[in-house]
Amino acid sequence: MIKKIAIFDSGLGGLTVAKQIYKYFPEYSVVYFGDTARVPYGGRSNNIIKRYAQENVDFLISKGAGLVVIGCNSASAVAYSHLKSVYDIPIVDIIQPGTQSALRLSCNRKIGVIGTLATINSGAHKSFLEGLSPGVKVYVKACPLLVSLAENEGLSQKIVDSILLEYIDPIVKKGIDTLILGCTHYPHFIKDIVRLFPNLNLVDPGEQVAINLKAMFESHLKLNDSLEKNGKKEFYVSDRAQNFANICSRFLGIKARVGVDNVFII
């Protein structure tokens, strides 16, 4: 049976992951689920995050998922191993591809990670980096304002720059040469960060997920052949569909109309 690439996130940030998958796989059918009714996952217990993640995968499978990308750092940190043990379809997390890319890019083995408070407190990026390269120096910074900053229009460039400098400058002063954007909302600020910190290597984990998927498909032709290629894009949310349509238009640069229980791209 032909299946689809699927992505889930606790909310809307995973659209940046979807954007990269559309870029690398324009011909594939993709289904996205944003659990906007229960966002954020970060303050939840590990057991609750695992349950939510499993419910999300079950929903996506009901919509034809043949491969699931966890487009949420909190769910990747807490639920990835659990989901791998439950399902026999490929499950792809967002943390490992980003950490692997950061290690390839870094020349001085000093790597920074910015993320939500929950993601930073999970220690997942630090654990993966140190596991892959003992002796690497990892500097982390929680950036609680950046999610709402990414989802709201109308703020002046001066305010945006001020907040980014407040969060990132302290770890840059530690000597990092590479920065992992450890939240799927943060690629929204790539141009701003490059302008403020031109010497940093930036890692967008969403793009690394897409690159890794491309390599996976090339080495597993059976998996590649089993995925639908009609270019259809489906979006589902658990609440606030109109807001999702607006954010979808901003993050993906496309217009959307709201259906009964999902958002369809025009």
N, C-alpha and C positions, 0 to 999 in steps of 0.2 A: 504494500500500500504506500502511495506517495505521501510524504509528510512535509512539514514546514519547519523553518528555523523559527524558534520562539525566544522571546526575551521577557523577563519580568523584573520589575523594580518595586520598591516600596512606594514609589510615587512617580515623579515626572523626570527626574534626572537621567534615568535610563534611556531617554530619548537620544542623548548624545552617543550612547552605545549603538542604538538603532541607526543613527545617522551614518556611523562608520560601516556598519554591516550593509546598509543600502549602497554605500560608496563602493565597497569591494565586491558585493554580490547583487548588482542591480536586477538581475534576471530571476532571483530566487523569491519564493513566497515567504513572507515574514509576518508573524503575529506577535503583538506586544500587549502585555498586561501591566497596568500601573495600579497598585493597590492603594489608591488615594484615600480610601475610607479609613485605612489603618496606619497611614504614615504619621510619624516616622517609626521605623523599626528600632532605632538606636537605643531607646530607653526601655525596651522590652527585655524580659528574661530570655536566656538562650533557648529554653524549651518552647516559649511562645514564638520566637523567631523561626525555629525549626518547623513548628506547626503551620505558621503562615506560609512559609516557603513551600512546604509540601502541598498545601491547599492551592497555591499558585501554580505549581507544576501540574497538579491534577486538572485544574481548569484549562491550562494550555494544551494538555494532552487531549482534552475533550474538543479542542478547537483544531486538532490535527498536528500538534507538535511532534517532530521526530528528533529534535535536538533542542536543548534548552540552555540559554545563556543567562546566568544570574547577573543581571545588570544592577546590582546593589552591593555595595561594599560590606554593609553590616550582615546581610544574608550570606554573602560569600564567606565572610570570616567565621560565621557561626554554623551555617547549615550545609555548606558544600559537601563535606564528608558524609553527612547524614543522607543527603539527597542521592549521592553516588551509590550508597548502600541500598537504597530503596528502589531505584529505577534502573531498567536495563537499556534506556536510551542515553546517549551522550549528554552529560551535564558539564557545562563550562563555567568556571568562576572568573571573576574579574581581577582578583588580586595577584595571582601568580603570573599572568602575562605581563603585568605592569612592573613587578619586581624583577623579573628576568630581563626585561628591556632596560631598566635602570642600571642594572649591573653591567650590561653590555656598553652602555653609554658613558658611565662614570670613569673618569681617569684617575681620580684621587681616592675613590672608594669612600667618599663622604656623600651620603644621599639623604635628602629631605623628603618628608611625607606630610602633606596637608590633608585633612579630612574632617568629618564630623566628629563630635566628641565621642560618640559610641565607637566609631571605627578606630579612632586613635587609642581609646581605652582598651580595645580588643587586643592590641599589640600584634595583629595579624601581619601587617607589612613588615614590621621589625623582625618578627619570628621567621618569616619566609626569607628575608634578605640575609639574616645571620645564618640560617640553615644552608642557604646556597653558597654563601661566601663568608666563612668565619673571619672575623677581624674587620669586617665592614663597619663603618660608623654610620649610625642611623639617627637622624634628628627629626622629631615629629612635632606637629603643631595642630591643635584643634582650631577650626575656623567656623564657629557656630553661626556667624552672620552671612556667610557666603551663599547658602542655599536660598534664603529669602531675597538676597541681593540679586541672584541670577533670575529669579522668577518675577521680579518687579521692574517695570520700566520707569523711566522718568527721573532717575537719580543722576545727579551731575557727575561728570568725569572726575571732578575733584574729590567727591565723596568716595567713589569707587577706588580711586588711586590711594586715598588715605587708608581705607580699610585693608586693601591688599598689602600696602607697606607695613601696616601695624602687625599683620599676621606673618608675612613672609620674611621681612627683613631680619628678625632675630635669628632665624635658622640659616639664612644666607651668611650672616656674620660668623657662623660656626665653620664656614669654609666649604659648604656643599657646592658641588658642581652640577648636580642633577636633582630634579624635584619631581616627585610622583604626585599627580593630581588624584588624590585618594577619595574623591567623591565624584559621582557622575555629573553633578552640576558644574564642576569647576572648569571643564573645557570651554565653557561660556566666556571665561576670562583669559584665554590663552593670549590673545593679542595684547591685552593690558599687561599681563605678566612679562611677556617678551619685551615690551617697551620699557617697563620699570627695571627688569633684571635681564638685560640682553645677553649676558654670559652664561645663563643657566640652560642646561639641557632639560626640556620639559617632557614628561612622559604622560601621554593620554592613554590610560589603560583600555578604554573603549576601542581605540584604534589597534592596540596590540592584540586584543581579543579577535578582531577581524583578521589581522595578519595571521594569527595562529590558526584560525578556522580555515583560512585559505590553504595553509600547509597541510592541515588535517585532511581536507577534501582531496588534495592532490595525492596524498599517500593512502587514502582509503576510498578507492573509486566506488566501492559498493555503497558506502554512505552517501557519497556525492550523487550517485544515480538514483538513490531512494528519495531525494528531496525534490519537491515541486519547484518548477521554474517557469511560472507564469507572471512573475513580477508583482503579484498582488500584495498589498500592504494592509493589514488589519490592526486596529487598535481597540483595546478594551480597558475600561477603568471601573473601579468599584464605587466611585462617587465623583461628583463635581465634573460632569462631562463637558460642560461649556468651558470651564476654566482650562480643562485639558486641551480642548480644541485651540484655545488662544495660545497656550504654551507650546503646543505642537507646531503651530504656525511660526512662532518665534524661534524655537530650537531647530526646526528642520527646514525653515524657509519655504513652507508650502501651506496652502490654504486647506482648511478642513471643515466639514459640515458634521453636525451631531446627529447620530442615529438614535434609535431607541435605547440601546444598551452599549453602544460603542461609538467610535469616531471613525468615519470613513474619509479617506483622502479623495479629494476631487481630482 
